[in-house]
Amino acid sequence: MDRLVKFEVLGQEYPLYTDAPEEDVNEILELVKNQLESYAKSSSTLPANKLAILTSLNMAGKYVKLKRDFDNYRIMVDETVGRMKTQIDNSLEFK
């Protein structure tokens, strides 16, 4: 069931309805807040909406890289399991 979560970032409060676990919400909000504040410190002249876009693009870039790394990992694991299965099958044929 959705619940209302309010969070503050860059001096503004935002409401958010979510059904995510409390621990996940806290981690997500902390990550977003840290990213926004990091951009705000380095670019104090950018308005909040541009900071939000930069943060979104940065996080999306990290997600895409993580997804690609995970896909490559799965391929490597599948290949390793396939080789192990072949070795096991071959060793069982000789017994």
Number of C-alpha atoms within 10 A of each C-alpha: 6 9 10 10 14 11 15 11 15 10 7 8 10 10 10 12 11 13 11 12 8 11 8 10 15 13 11 12 15 14 13 16 17 14 18 21 16 14 17 18 10 9 11 12 9 13 10 16 9 13 20 18 12 15 21 15 12 12 15 12 12 12 12 11 12 12 12 12 12 12 12 12 12 12 12 12 12 12 12 12 12 12 12 12 12 12 12 11 11 11 10 9 8 6 5
